[in-house]
């Protein structure tokens, strides 16, 4: 039997959605409001005057990466549910011996027919225990390293070999 590692979504998610503050910067076609950077600065500045620290969900860097790079199929499978708050994402960049410095990345991805085989270790992955998928960075051209030799992969939580 599969044991779910996902934690119950906090009630702040419902409150945030009820207030119209969910997915402000997500594209409109996937349920967001499509706010640009200038509008987000204004919203964040206003929130800065409140007594409670608050960060607008979902996680904007992951959202922006998905919104600007995914295929149409990935848009439906990953971006749309993420923007609606139905899934949780994580990003795997940092590695032992390299930390968050992409120039020291050692995780490699090698094509095997239509698939990619990824080998390596990641550390410090925020929300890894509850993420439905992880945006995982790996070297696809080790000669170029951080100067054009990296790719981002969408890895589902239940993918064989992903721990």
Buried (B, 14 or more C-beta within 10 A) or exposed (E): EEEEEEEEEEEEBEEBBEEEBBBBBBBEEBBBBBBEEEEBEEBEEEBEEEEEEEEBBBBBEBBEBBBEBBEEEEBEBBBBBBBBBEBBBBBBBBBEEBEEEBEBBBBBBEEEEEEBEBEBEBBEBEBBEBBBBBBBBBBBEEEEBEEEBBBBBBBEBEBEEEE
